[in-house]
Amino acid sequence: MSRTKRYYISDAHLGVDSEFTSEQREKLMVLWLDEIKEDALEINLVGDIFDFWFEYKHVVPRGFYSLLAKLKELSDDGIKIRYFTGNHDMWVFDYLPKAIGAELIRGTVIDEVNGKKIYIGHGDGLGSYDKRYNFLKKIFSSPFFQFMFKLVHPEIAFRIALAWSASSRKSHKYPQATTFEDEWLVKYARSVLEKEPVNYFIFGHRHVPFMTDLNENASFLNLGDWLMNFTYAEYDGKEMKLLSFKDRIK
């Protein structure tokens, strides 16, 4: 068994139904994990895997057993799992990483693989392009707000959070294929390139799967989602690919 590949996936938003139910999407993700486990060196969950996640001291979200058990199985088998928090699951604390055997990452990281630099993050709150969200993120991530939220009964808190999430998703504007150069995450990547060389930028958050060249040495990749597109990235140490698993959904 030769494990050489790194995988990247984001925005499954498990816990809500869309064109495909949360259960369908979870089963498909478990199937995907089973198919990549033979050659996976590392699996990166790049934010918003769950539509809402909050850990009280003695209460965590119900469900998702199949996915959590599969991730723990792969971690125990020696595959490195990294969980990047996104805007829907920024309140992951210590339970989830321990439950699945993952490294928890808030913000962005730059990996160096075979001389190539890979810049990874969910994508929310980067740069000054979404000032309203950046302001809200500071509030939501504050210890005081988290403490106050914990005082709300979980049943009520989750109803409020899921309703907020549904409203946000309806009003969210995703980039179109003809406007990638105007996409703010692309602009952010270009601003990073002005300061340091990066070969690949990998983000989630924006739900539209696309890959574009920034210059002769740098490429930008948005992972799309596991909500409608069922796309993910694969890196074998030489080539970065944006792939789809959608034909496997039933």
N, C-alpha and C positions, 0 to 999 in steps of 0.2 A: 504494500500500500504506500503510494507516494502522495504526500500532502504538500501541495505547492501553491494552491490557489487561495486568494482572498476574495471574499464575497461581501457585497454591500446591498442593503435593502432598507427601505424606510416607508413611513406613512401607510401602515396597514389600517390604522384607526379601528382596531378590534373593539367590539362593544357596541357598535352601531351597525344597522343594516343599511344597505344602499341597493344598487342594482343586484348585487350579490350579498347574501346575508353574512353576518359576522362569522357564523359557524362554517359556512362554505369557504370563506377566505382563510380561516384558521386551519381547516383541514388541508387546504391547498398549500399553505406555508409549511405545514408538517411534512407533506409529501415532498415539497422542494428541499427541505432540510435533509430528508432521507436520501434524496438523489445526489446531493452534493457532499455528503459526509465522507465519502471515500477519498476525495481529493482536497477537502477544505482544510487549510492550515489555520484560517481565521475567518470568523463571521462577524461583520459589523452591522449592528442594528442602529440605523442612523436617525432615530427619533420618531415620535408619534406612532410607535407600534400599537399603542392603545389609544383610544379616543379620549379617555380620561383615566388618570391613575393618581391616587392619593393614598399614602400610607399613614394611617393612624397608628398609635402604639400597639393596639391589639386588633386592628381591623384593616384588611386589605381588600381590593376589589375581588368579587367572586368570579369564577369561570376561568377560562383560558388554560385549563389543566393540561390539555393535550400539548399545547405549544410550550408551556413552561417545563413540562416533563421531558419533552424532546430536546430542548435547549440544555437542560441539566445533563441529559444522557450524553450529548455531544461534548459538553464541557468535561465531563468525567472521563470521556474517551480521549482527551488531550487536545481538542480543538479550542482555540482561543476565541472567547466570545467577548465582544465589547458592546456596551449599551450606551449610546449617545442620547441624552435627554433632548426632547423637542419642546414645542410650545404647548402640546397637549399632555405631555407626561413629565413636565419639569419637576413635579413633586414625587418623583422616584427618589427614595432615600436608601436605606440599607437592606430592606427586606428583599426586594426584587433581585438585586445583584447577587445576594447570597443564595437565593432560591434557585437561580439558574447557573450560578458559577461564573458570573460575568464581571468584567471591569466596568465601572461606571465612569462615564466621561461627560462633563458639563463643558459646553463651549466647543472649541475646535482643537484639532491636533494636526501636526505635520509628521507623517511617516516617511522614512527613507527606505526604499526597497530597491535593491540592485542599482543604486545610484540615481534612482528617480524619487522625486519628492511628491508626496500625495497629501493634499490638504483636505481634511474631512471635517464636516460638521453638519448639523441639521439644517442650518441656514437662517433660522429666525434671529432677528435682532442684530444682524451683521451690518455694519456701516450705519449711515444716517438716513437711509432711504425710506424707512417706515417709522417715522418719529412717534406716531400714535402707539404703535405696538411696543416700541422700545420703552416708552413711558409705562405702559401697562406691565411689561415684563419686570421692570424694577419693583413695581408694587407687588406682583404675584410672587416674586422670588424673595421678598423680604421676610425675615424670621417673624416679625410682628404679624404680618398678614397670615402666614402659615399657622401661627399660634391661634389667631382668631378663627381661622377656618376650622381648626380642629375642635373648636367649641361647638360647632354646628353638628347636629346629629347626622351620621353618615348617610342615612336614607334621604334626608333633605339635601345634604350637600351634593350628593351624586346627581340628584334630579336637577338641581340648579346648574351644575357643571355641564351635564349632558345637553341641557336646553341651550346654554350659552354656546357650546360647541356647534350644535346644529345651526344656530343663527349665524355664527361666524362663518361656517362653511358655505352657507347660501350666499353670503355677501362677498365672499372671497373672489378676487379676480386673478385668474391664472394667465400666464404669458401665452401668447399665440405664436405659431411657428414663424410668422413673418416679423416678429418683434424681439428676437433673442438678443440683439445688440442693445435693446432698450431695457431688457430684463435687469432688475436691480442686483440680483446675485451675480450676474455676469459683470456688471459694473464694479461690484465689490471685488471680484476676482482680479479684474484689471488693476484695481488700486493696490492689491497685494503684490502683484507682479512688479509694480513700480519700486517696491522696496526689497523684494527677494525673489529668487527664481523658484518656481513651482512647476511641476510637469503635469499634474492632474489635480483639478478641483472636483470634489465629490460632495454634493449637497442633496438634501431632500426638500421638504417644506412646500415646494411650489407645485408638486403633483404632476407636472407635465414632463414626460421622459424625453430628454434630448441631449445630444452631445455635439459640441462645436469646438473648433480650434480658436484659441485666443491669439496664438502666434505659432511660429514653426516648432516651438518646443513645449507649448502648454495647451492643454485641452480642458474644457469645462464639461461636466457631466451632471445633469440633474436626474435623480433616480426615478422620478415619476412617482408611482404609488402602488400599493397592494389593495387598492380600493376599487379602481376601475381598469387600470392598465396592467397590473401584475408584472412589473418590470424590476430588474435588479442589475447590478454591475458585477463583473467578474474580472479579476486581474491575476494573470498567471506569472507575473514577474517580468513579462515582456510586453504584453498587449492588454489594454483596457477595453472591455467590451460592455455594451449596454444590451441586455438580453430580455426576452419576454417569456413568461410561463403561462400566459393567458390561455393558450390552446389546451391546457390540461384541466381547466375548470369545468365542472359538470353542473 
